[in-house]
Amino acid sequence: MFNRWNKYIQILTIKKKITIKDIANELGITPSAVSKALNNHPRISDKTKEAVKGIAQKLNYQPNHLASALRKGKSNLVGVIVPRTNSNFFSSVIQNIEEVLNKKGYNIIITQSNESYQKECDSIDTLLYTQVDGIIASMANETVDLEYYEKIKSKGIPLILFDRGENDLNVDYIGIDDYNSSHIIVEHLLEQGCKRIAHIGGFKRTRIYNNRIRGYVDALKKYDLPLDDELLMESNLTTEEGRKKMQQLLNLKNRPDAVYVAGDYAALGALQVLNENNIKIPDEIALVGFGNEPFTDMVTPNITSIAQHSAKIGKLAAETFLNYTKKETVSQELNKQILDAELIIRDSSNKNKTSLK
């Protein structure tokens, strides 16, 4: 017994990666029997299973999921790529993807691009190496070249995009109606008596922000409002960028009387600048954000924003992947679901509070 414990200590000391063969050698049985015992095979006795699991625990055996995935052709892992995890929208999407997939025996691997194209490419390479069964992704702001996403498709791995995606890829997509969202916002601001509406948008190269810009421009045309180039700005929609763009708007000779911001973090920066300059909100300048982040209802004044239905998007994205696991739906048509936008009206844009009660 003492000698056997010495063997355990020696193995742990040299930090060798423990394999099924090591467990088999300790027990004097075949590696095949060890594998079956670890997988609870009915032909293996309970006594052998207990012995195998006991030795595996003592030796700190860690299963090689990659090797297992290669053998079975299935890893039960799904990769999820998001631009950032510190956003309530993306964290909510991840949570709901995980809830749906866990019930079906899948685990998820989460990576974040931090809006970097290179990090996104590295994440895709890592997930492909890990033999994931599918990838659910929202693209980085920097992403223009779709080569790496085409690589996923070329390997026959299900690819589902949400929130941000490119029509050119011709893959499943779940998101909200970004174009119509801008119409809803412009119409709301017009109802509040606003006539000179600015838009702090994202970059046109990203489909969702391009759609929001197009919606804004078309809504102005629809209601015969002038399109002033100095009122349309592109940015990375960080809080700092929101501050910077808002200050530029305040420096204009003819200021806007409303600002529609394509992201809540930039809207927060805009709100800070308005408050610091003692601008009456919404009487002098009304403000609308996008995303309905939790803080929009906590600041003063609280911020009107578009709800993006993150929980529903996460569930639909997961269910779309699961459709690929059913043999009868392998040749299914692409699932493109565009959800209706919902404007949550709050103090930052609501000049008619009494009339809306």
C-alpha positions in Angstrom: 0.0 0.0 0.0 2.9 2.3 0.9 4.6 1.7 -2.4 1.4 2.4 -4.3 1.0 5.8 -2.6 4.7 6.5 -3.5 3.8 5.9 -7.1 0.9 8.4 -6.8 3.2 11.0 -5.3 5.8 10.5 -8.0 3.3 10.9 -10.8 1.9 14.1 -9.3 5.3 15.5 -8.6 6.5 15.3 -12.2 3.2 16.9 -13.3 2.7 14.4 -16.1 -0.6 14.6 -17.8 -2.5 11.6 -16.5 -4.1 9.3 -19.2 -6.5 6.4 -19.3 -3.5 4.2 -19.8 -2.0 5.3 -16.4 -5.2 4.4 -14.6 -5.3 1.0 -16.4 -1.7 0.3 -15.3 -2.6 1.0 -11.7 -5.5 -1.4 -11.7 -4.1 -4.0 -14.1 -7.0 -3.7 -16.5 -7.2 -2.6 -20.1 -7.5 1.1 -21.2 -10.7 0.1 -23.0 -12.2 -1.1 -19.7 -11.2 2.2 -18.0 -12.8 4.2 -20.7 -16.0 2.2 -20.4 -16.0 2.6 -16.6 -15.6 6.3 -16.8 -18.5 6.5 -19.3 -20.7 4.3 -17.0 -20.9 1.5 -19.6 -23.5 -1.2 -18.5 -21.1 -4.1 -19.1 -18.6 -2.8 -16.5 -19.3 -3.9 -12.9 -20.1 -1.4 -10.2 -16.9 -2.5 -8.3 -14.7 -1.8 -11.3 -16.4 1.6 -11.9 -15.8 2.6 -8.3 -12.1 1.5 -8.5 -11.5 3.4 -11.7 -13.2 6.5 -10.5 -11.3 6.4 -7.2 -7.9 6.1 -8.9 -8.9 8.8 -11.5 -9.7 11.2 -8.6 -6.5 10.4 -6.7 -4.3 10.9 -9.9 -6.2 14.1 -10.7 -7.2 12.7 -14.1 -8.7 15.2 -16.5 -10.5 13.9 -19.6 -9.2 15.0 -22.9 -12.3 16.6 -24.4 -10.6 17.4 -27.7 -9.5 13.8 -28.2 -13.0 12.6 -27.3 -14.6 15.1 -29.7 -12.3 13.8 -32.5 -13.3 10.2 -31.8 -17.0 10.9 -31.5 -17.3 13.7 -34.1 -19.1 15.7 -31.5 -17.9 17.8 -28.6 -21.2 19.1 -27.1 -19.6 22.5 -27.0 -20.9 25.6 -28.7 -18.7 28.7 -29.2 -20.2 32.2 -28.4 -18.4 35.3 -29.7 -19.4 38.7 -28.4 -17.9 42.2 -28.8 -17.8 42.6 -25.0 -19.2 40.9 -21.9 -19.7 44.1 -19.8 -22.8 45.0 -21.7 -26.2 44.0 -20.2 -27.4 43.2 -23.7 -24.6 40.7 -24.5 -24.5 39.2 -21.0 -28.3 38.6 -21.2 -28.0 37.0 -24.6 -25.2 34.7 -23.3 -27.2 33.7 -20.3 -30.2 32.7 -22.4 -28.1 30.9 -24.9 -26.6 28.9 -22.1 -29.9 28.1 -20.4 -31.4 26.7 -23.6 -28.3 24.7 -24.6 -27.6 23.3 -21.1 -31.0 21.6 -21.1 -29.9 19.7 -24.2 -26.6 18.6 -22.9 -24.4 21.4 -24.4 -21.9 23.7 -22.7 -20.7 27.0 -24.2 -17.3 28.6 -24.6 -17.5 32.4 -24.4 -14.9 34.6 -26.1 -15.0 38.4 -26.5 -13.4 40.4 -29.3 -13.3 43.7 -27.5 -14.3 45.1 -31.0 -11.0 43.9 -32.4 -11.0 42.1 -35.8 -7.8 40.3 -34.9 -9.1 39.0 -31.6 -12.2 37.8 -33.3 -10.1 35.8 -35.9 -8.1 34.3 -33.0 -11.3 33.3 -31.2 -12.6 31.6 -34.3 -9.4 29.7 -34.8 -9.5 28.6 -31.1 -13.1 27.5 -31.3 -12.5 25.5 -34.5 -9.4 23.9 -32.9 -11.6 22.9 -29.9 -14.0 21.1 -32.3 -17.1 23.1 -31.3 -20.3 21.8 -32.7 -21.5 25.3 -33.7 -20.7 29.0 -33.3 -23.1 31.8 -32.3 -21.5 35.3 -32.9 -22.0 39.0 -32.9 -19.3 40.7 -35.0 -16.7 43.2 -33.8 -17.0 46.8 -35.0 -13.6 46.5 -36.8 -14.7 43.4 -38.8 -15.0 44.1 -42.6 -13.2 41.1 -44.0 -15.5 38.0 -43.7 -12.8 35.4 -44.5 -12.8 33.9 -41.0 -16.6 33.5 -40.9 -16.4 31.9 -44.4 -13.9 29.5 -42.9 -16.6 28.4 -40.3 -19.1 27.8 -43.1 -16.6 25.9 -45.3 -16.1 23.4 -42.4 -19.8 22.7 -42.3 -20.1 24.1 -38.8 -23.5 25.8 -38.0 -23.0 29.6 -37.8 -25.7 31.8 -36.3 -25.2 35.5 -36.1 -27.1 37.8 -33.8 -27.4 41.6 -33.4 -24.5 42.3 -35.7 -24.1 40.3 -38.9 -23.5 40.5 -42.6 -26.1 39.7 -45.3 -23.3 38.6 -47.6 -22.6 35.6 -45.4 -26.0 34.1 -46.0 -26.3 32.5 -42.6 -28.9 32.4 -39.9 -29.5 35.7 -38.2 -31.5 37.0 -35.1 -31.8 40.7 -34.4 -34.2 43.6 -34.1 -35.4 45.9 -36.8 -32.7 48.6 -36.6 -34.0 50.5 -39.6 -37.5 50.9 -38.2 -36.1 51.7 -34.8 -34.8 55.0 -36.1 -38.2 55.8 -37.6 -39.8 55.1 -34.2 -37.3 57.4 -32.4 -37.6 60.3 -35.0 -41.4 60.1 -34.8 -41.3 60.2 -31.0 -39.1 63.2 -31.0 -41.3 65.0 -33.6 -44.3 64.3 -31.3 -42.3 66.1 -28.5 -42.0 69.2 -30.8 -38.3 68.6 -31.8 -37.3 69.8 -35.3 -33.5 69.7 -35.4 -32.6 66.1 -34.6 -28.9 65.0 -34.5 -27.7 61.4 -34.7 -24.6 60.1 -33.0 -24.3 56.8 -34.8 -22.0 53.8 -35.0 -19.8 53.2 -38.1 -21.6 52.7 -41.4 -19.5 49.7 -42.2 -21.3 47.7 -39.5 -24.7 46.6 -40.8 -26.8 47.4 -37.8 -25.4 51.0 -37.5 -25.7 51.5 -41.2 -29.4 50.5 -40.9 -29.9 52.9 -38.0 -28.3 55.7 -40.0 -30.4 54.9 -43.1 -33.5 54.8 -40.9 -32.7 58.2 -39.4 -32.0 59.8 -42.8 -35.2 58.3 -44.4 -37.3 59.4 -41.4 -36.1 63.0 -41.7 -37.0 62.9 -45.4 -40.4 61.3 -44.7 -41.3 64.3 -42.4 -39.7 66.9 -44.6 -37.0 67.7 -42.1 -33.6 69.0 -43.4 -30.7 66.7 -43.4 -27.7 68.6 -42.0 -24.4 66.8 -42.4 -23.0 68.4 -39.2 -25.8 66.7 -37.2 -24.8 63.1 -38.4 -21.8 61.7 -36.7 -20.1 58.3 -36.7 -18.3 56.9 -33.6 -17.3 53.8 -31.7 -20.2 54.6 -29.2 -18.1 54.5 -26.0 -19.0 56.8 -23.1 -16.0 59.0 -23.9 -17.0 59.2 -27.6 -20.5 60.2 -26.5 -19.1 63.0 -24.4 -16.8 64.2 -27.3 -19.6 64.1 -29.9 -22.1 65.8 -27.6 -19.6 68.6 -27.0 -19.1 69.1 -30.7 -22.9 69.4 -31.1 -23.1 72.0 -28.3 -20.3 74.0 -30.1 -22.4 74.4 -33.2 -23.8 77.8 -34.0 -27.2 76.2 -34.5 -27.5 73.5 -31.9 -29.9 70.5 -32.2 -33.0 70.3 -30.0 -32.8 66.5 -29.9 -30.0 63.9 -30.0 -30.5 60.3 -31.0 -27.6 58.1 -29.9 -27.1 54.6 -31.4 -25.8 53.1 -28.1 -26.6 53.7 -24.4 -23.0 54.0 -23.3 -22.5 56.9 -25.7 -25.9 58.3 -24.6 -24.6 58.3 -21.0 -21.6 60.3 -22.1 -23.8 62.7 -23.9 -26.1 63.1 -20.8 -23.0 63.9 -18.7 -22.0 66.7 -21.0 -25.5 68.1 -21.1 -25.8 68.1 -17.3 -22.3 69.7 -16.9 -23.4 72.5 -19.3 -26.6 73.0 -17.4 -28.7 72.2 -20.5 -32.3 71.5 -19.6 -33.3 68.0 -20.6 -35.6 67.5 -22.5 -36.8 71.1 -22.7 -33.7 72.4 -24.5 -32.3 69.2 -25.8 -34.1 65.8 -25.8 -32.0 62.7 -25.6 -32.7 59.1 -26.8 -30.3 56.1 -26.5 -30.3 52.5 -27.8 -30.1 49.2 -26.0 -32.0 49.8 -22.7 -29.0 49.1 -20.5 -30.0 49.0 -16.8 -28.3 52.3 -16.0 -30.7 54.2 -18.3 -33.4 54.0 -15.7 -31.0 55.0 -12.8 -29.4 58.2 -14.0 -30.9 61.7 -13.8 -32.8 62.3 -15.9 -33.4 58.7 -16.9 -32.8 57.9 -20.6 -35.3 57.0 -23.2 -34.0 53.9 -25.1 -34.8 51.1 -27.5 -35.3 47.7 -25.9 -33.4 45.0 -27.9 -35.1 41.9 -26.5 -31.8 40.3 -25.5 -33.5 37.3 -23.7 -35.5 36.4 -26.7 -32.6 36.8 -29.1 -30.5 34.5 -26.9 -33.1 31.8 -26.8 -33.9 32.0 -30.6 -30.1 31.8 -31.4 -29.7 28.7 -29.3 -32.9 27.1 -30.7 -31.7 27.9 -34.2 -28.4 26.0 -33.5 -30.4 23.0 -32.0 -32.4 22.8 -35.3 -29.1 21.7 -36.9 -28.8 18.8 -34.5 -32.0 17.2 -35.8 -31.4 15.1 -38.9 -34.7 16.0 -40.5 -33.9 19.7 -40.5 -30.3 19.6 -41.8 -31.5 21.0 -45.2 -33.6 23.7 -43.6 -34.0 27.1 -45.1 -32.0 29.9 -43.3 -33.6 31.2 -40.2 -33.6 35.1 -40.3 -35.7 36.5 -37.5 -36.1 40.3 -37.2 -37.9 41.3 -34.0 -39.9 44.5 -33.7 -38.3 47.4 -31.8 -39.8 48.8 -28.6 -39.2 52.4 -27.4 -39.1 52.8 -23.6 -40.0 56.4 -23.1 -38.4 58.1 -20.1 -37.7 61.6 -18.8 -34.8 62.5 -21.1 -37.2 62.9 -24.1 -40.6 63.1 -22.6 -41.8 66.7 -22.8 -45.4 65.6 -22.6 -45.4 63.6 -19.4 -48.7 64.8 -18.2 -50.5 64.1 -21.5 -49.1 60.6 -21.7 -50.3 59.5 -18.2 
